[in-house]
Amino acid sequence: MNEGQRRIALLLEYDGTAFAGSQWQPNARTVQAVLEDALSEFTGERSDTGNRIAFAGRTDSGVHASGQVAGLCTATQHSPATCRDALNHFLPEDVVVRAAAEVAASFDPRRDAVARRYRYRVEDGRERSPLTRGQVWRVERPLDVAAMAEAIALLPRTDWDWAAFGGPVPDGYPTVRRLLDARVERCGSHTLSVEVEATGFLPHQVRRMIGALERVGSGRLDPSGFAALVDGAPASAGPAAPPQGLTLVEVRYPPSTLEWGMTI
């Protein structure tokens, strides 16, 4: 961080439908790109490859967030609340800054995080709904939620190699994570929710977990077979669930690292 700059953390909510993902990509609309454009409109500062806005976690094309965390460096002396409001003035309607807070210069939204929580929503056994098509995975037949809950309860809650549920990663990429919480609940006559929290997730890990859970719910895989997938070869757990049902809902940090105060 350059002299005279401050570190500001942002709490972001976005609809991922029209984004090619969270991270900047050439010739693609991303959350990072529109946020950096808004920052430039507000302060006149331009991010470059050496000073990009950093995110707590990557989200794929079509994946949403209600609790994504970003960190930026800026020389503006405006209060965090003013930064929040000004950025929202320039941001498109499918992304908003819910809160902003000043943090230590060393704050890293990804490395400092101790846990991330995702929610995945499925609609089962009903006709398709145009109103929810961008927010859920629609499955035609009713799913056995009890079997799915039994299956997810069998997953290890210790440090574990999750490569079987992850997508392809570079050689030497660490694949050990700790699953902190995982649950399946029916939250409506035709709606169910899967929530998972871990110290971190591999690329596509959550969606591959959901894809395998759907096979349990539809009777094509039993709970013990689901649990055994975790010990398989890298990327062997089967196809990933579609992205639109997935939302990053929370990123947690050690106490006193980040305090949001008022949110919108």
VMD Tcl script that draws the C-alpha trace (Angstrom):
set ca {
  {0.00 0.00 0.00}
  {1.37 3.40 -0.98}
  {2.05 6.19 1.53}
  {-1.06 8.22 2.30}
  {-3.46 5.42 1.43}
  {-5.99 3.70 3.68}
  {-7.38 0.18 3.62}
  {-11.17 -0.08 3.36}
  {-13.15 -3.33 3.62}
  {-16.45 -3.66 1.77}
  {-19.36 -6.02 2.44}
  {-20.87 -6.88 -0.94}
  {-24.13 -8.32 -2.15}
  {-24.64 -9.22 -5.80}
  {-26.77 -11.18 -8.22}
  {-24.27 -13.23 -10.19}
  {-26.58 -13.96 -13.13}
  {-25.08 -11.42 -15.52}
  {-21.49 -11.65 -14.26}
  {-18.72 -13.88 -15.59}
  {-17.62 -14.37 -11.97}
  {-16.21 -12.23 -9.21}
  {-12.60 -11.96 -10.37}
  {-11.41 -9.61 -13.10}
  {-11.18 -11.13 -16.58}
  {-10.28 -9.47 -19.87}
  {-13.27 -8.68 -22.07}
  {-15.79 -9.96 -19.50}
  {-18.20 -8.35 -17.06}
  {-17.12 -9.22 -13.52}
  {-17.95 -7.96 -10.04}
  {-14.37 -6.81 -9.57}
  {-14.41 -4.84 -12.81}
  {-17.62 -2.92 -12.07}
  {-16.45 -2.24 -8.51}
  {-13.12 -0.88 -9.73}
  {-14.95 1.26 -12.30}
  {-17.16 2.66 -9.53}
  {-14.10 3.43 -7.40}
  {-12.53 5.27 -10.33}
  {-15.70 7.32 -10.85}
  {-15.77 8.21 -7.14}
  {-12.09 8.97 -6.46}
  {-10.41 9.18 -9.86}
  {-8.12 6.32 -8.77}
  {-7.54 3.50 -11.22}
  {-6.71 -0.01 -10.12}
  {-4.08 -1.90 -12.05}
  {-2.70 -5.43 -11.89}
  {-0.55 -4.43 -8.91}
  {-3.33 -2.76 -6.91}
  {-6.54 -4.61 -7.66}
  {-9.47 -4.78 -5.29}
  {-9.10 -8.12 -3.48}
  {-11.92 -10.53 -2.63}
  {-12.36 -13.00 0.22}
  {-13.29 -15.75 -2.22}
  {-13.88 -16.36 -5.88}
  {-17.40 -16.94 -7.11}
  {-18.08 -18.50 -10.49}
  {-20.25 -17.18 -13.27}
  {-23.88 -17.24 -12.10}
  {-23.02 -17.59 -8.39}
  {-24.43 -14.97 -6.01}
  {-23.27 -13.36 -2.77}
  {-24.92 -11.70 0.19}
  {-21.76 -11.60 2.31}
  {-18.75 -11.29 0.02}
  {-15.89 -9.22 1.47}
  {-13.53 -7.07 -0.57}
  {-10.57 -4.91 0.38}
  {-9.32 -1.81 -1.42}
  {-6.62 0.80 -0.99}
  {-7.53 4.44 -1.47}
  {-6.19 7.90 -0.73}
  {-9.65 9.39 -0.23}
  {-10.29 10.87 3.20}
  {-14.05 10.31 3.08}
  {-15.60 8.23 5.87}
  {-16.32 4.54 5.22}
  {-20.06 5.31 5.18}
  {-19.53 7.98 2.52}
  {-17.39 5.55 0.52}
  {-20.20 3.00 0.70}
  {-22.84 5.46 -0.47}
  {-20.68 6.92 -3.24}
  {-19.73 3.52 -4.62}
  {-23.39 2.49 -4.63}
  {-24.22 5.61 -6.62}
  {-21.92 4.42 -9.43}
  {-22.52 0.66 -9.19}
  {-25.04 -1.16 -11.41}
  {-28.26 -2.47 -9.90}
  {-27.07 -6.07 -9.56}
  {-24.32 -5.28 -7.02}
  {-24.37 -3.18 -3.85}
  {-22.00 -2.31 -1.01}
  {-23.92 -3.13 2.17}
  {-21.26 -1.81 4.55}
  {-17.75 -0.36 4.63}
  {-15.17 -0.25 7.39}
  {-11.63 1.03 7.80}
  {-9.20 -1.83 8.56}
  {-5.50 -2.31 9.22}
  {-3.17 -1.70 6.29}
  {-2.22 -5.37 6.42}
  {-5.81 -6.63 6.10}
  {-6.18 -9.34 3.46}
  {-9.82 -10.39 2.90}
  {-8.81 -13.87 1.71}
  {-5.87 -14.82 3.92}
  {-7.29 -13.31 7.12}
  {-10.63 -15.13 6.83}
  {-11.15 -18.04 9.22}
  {-14.36 -19.41 7.69}
  {-16.69 -19.06 4.73}
  {-20.35 -20.08 4.61}
  {-22.30 -20.94 1.46}
  {-25.99 -21.66 0.96}
  {-27.41 -23.67 -1.91}
  {-31.15 -23.68 -2.71}
  {-33.03 -26.37 -4.61}
  {-36.64 -26.45 -5.76}
  {-37.98 -29.97 -6.16}
  {-41.20 -31.60 -7.31}
  {-42.88 -28.54 -8.81}
  {-43.25 -26.82 -12.15}
  {-40.54 -24.36 -13.08}
  {-40.91 -20.83 -11.76}
  {-39.77 -17.90 -13.89}
  {-39.38 -15.85 -10.70}
  {-36.80 -18.16 -9.09}
  {-35.02 -19.59 -12.14}
  {-31.87 -17.53 -11.53}
  {-31.72 -18.36 -7.81}
  {-32.31 -22.12 -7.46}
  {-31.61 -25.48 -9.05}
  {-34.93 -26.95 -10.13}
  {-35.18 -30.73 -9.78}
  {-38.31 -32.33 -11.23}
  {-38.89 -35.08 -8.65}
  {-39.16 -34.62 -4.85}
  {-35.90 -35.29 -3.03}
  {-35.41 -37.38 0.11}
  {-34.14 -34.68 2.46}
  {-33.70 -37.09 5.37}
  {-31.30 -39.22 3.32}
  {-29.42 -36.11 2.21}
  {-29.12 -34.90 5.81}
  {-27.85 -38.31 6.88}
  {-25.28 -38.29 4.08}
  {-23.89 -34.82 4.77}
  {-23.61 -35.61 8.49}
  {-21.13 -38.37 7.61}
  {-18.57 -35.98 6.13}
  {-15.38 -35.51 8.21}
  {-15.18 -32.49 10.51}
  {-11.39 -32.55 10.80}
  {-8.62 -31.35 8.50}
  {-9.17 -33.41 5.36}
  {-8.04 -33.61 1.76}
  {-11.08 -32.55 -0.30}
  {-9.48 -32.98 -3.72}
  {-12.14 -35.52 -4.75}
  {-14.82 -32.83 -4.53}
  {-12.68 -30.07 -6.00}
  {-12.12 -29.10 -9.59}
  {-8.73 -29.33 -11.31}
  {-6.05 -27.35 -9.47}
  {-2.38 -26.60 -10.24}
  {0.34 -28.95 -9.02}
  {1.19 -28.26 -5.41}
  {-2.10 -26.46 -4.70}
  {-3.12 -27.24 -1.09}
  {-6.35 -29.27 -0.93}
  {-6.73 -29.80 2.83}
  {-9.59 -27.90 4.46}
  {-11.66 -28.25 7.65}
  {-15.44 -28.59 7.31}
  {-17.03 -26.73 10.25}
  {-20.73 -27.16 9.57}
  {-22.94 -28.84 6.96}
  {-26.69 -29.27 7.01}
  {-29.67 -29.93 4.75}
  {-33.12 -28.60 5.65}
  {-36.47 -28.38 3.94}
  {-37.58 -24.76 4.16}
  {-40.76 -25.00 2.10}
  {-43.03 -27.58 0.54}
  {-40.92 -27.52 -2.62}
  {-37.72 -25.84 -1.40}
  {-34.68 -27.14 0.42}
  {-31.51 -25.45 1.58}
  {-28.00 -26.83 2.00}
  {-25.58 -24.80 4.13}
  {-21.87 -25.55 4.42}
  {-19.17 -23.71 6.33}
  {-15.45 -24.45 6.22}
  {-12.08 -22.83 6.71}
  {-11.98 -22.66 2.93}
  {-13.24 -24.42 -0.18}
  {-11.61 -25.72 -3.32}
  {-12.80 -24.54 -6.74}
  {-16.24 -26.09 -7.44}
  {-16.14 -28.03 -4.14}
  {-19.53 -26.86 -2.87}
  {-21.27 -27.44 -6.19}
  {-19.79 -30.95 -6.51}
  {-20.97 -31.71 -2.98}
  {-24.48 -30.56 -3.93}
  {-24.39 -32.55 -7.16}
  {-23.57 -35.72 -5.20}
  {-26.20 -34.91 -2.56}
  {-28.84 -34.64 -5.27}
  {-27.99 -38.20 -6.29}
  {-28.60 -39.25 -2.67}
  {-31.91 -37.41 -2.57}
  {-33.06 -39.01 -5.81}
  {-32.12 -42.53 -4.64}
  {-29.19 -43.05 -7.00}
  {-26.56 -43.00 -4.23}
  {-26.85 -44.05 -0.60}
  {-25.47 -41.97 2.30}
  {-22.47 -44.24 2.91}
  {-21.61 -44.11 -0.78}
  {-21.74 -40.34 -0.65}
  {-19.41 -40.25 2.35}
  {-16.97 -42.57 0.58}
  {-16.60 -40.10 -2.30}
  {-14.36 -37.88 -0.17}
  {-11.56 -40.46 -0.36}
  {-11.66 -40.74 -4.15}
  {-9.21 -39.48 -6.73}
  {-9.03 -35.72 -7.44}
  {-12.16 -34.35 -9.14}
  {-13.82 -37.79 -9.01}
  {-16.94 -36.96 -6.98}
  {-19.08 -36.37 -10.04}
  {-20.60 -33.43 -11.88}
  {-21.17 -30.10 -10.16}
  {-24.61 -28.68 -9.49}
  {-25.47 -25.62 -11.60}
  {-24.21 -22.27 -10.31}
  {-27.42 -20.30 -9.90}
  {-28.47 -22.02 -6.65}
  {-25.28 -21.03 -4.82}
  {-24.76 -17.95 -2.63}
  {-21.75 -16.91 -0.56}
  {-23.55 -15.77 2.60}
  {-20.80 -15.02 5.12}
  {-17.05 -14.65 5.56}
  {-15.82 -14.74 9.17}
  {-12.69 -13.15 10.62}
  {-10.95 -13.22 14.00}
  {-12.49 -10.92 16.64}
  {-11.58 -7.22 16.26}
  {-10.19 -7.74 12.74}
  {-13.27 -6.30 11.07}
  {-16.31 -4.55 12.56}
  {-18.95 -3.42 10.11}
  {-21.14 -1.21 12.22}
  {-24.24 -0.10 10.30}
  {-25.24 -1.96 7.14}
  {-27.86 -1.11 4.54}
}
mol new
graphics top color blue
foreach p $ca { graphics top sphere $p radius 0.5 }
foreach p [lrange $ca 0 end-1] q [lrange $ca 1 end] { graphics top cylinder $p $q radius 0.2 }
display resetview
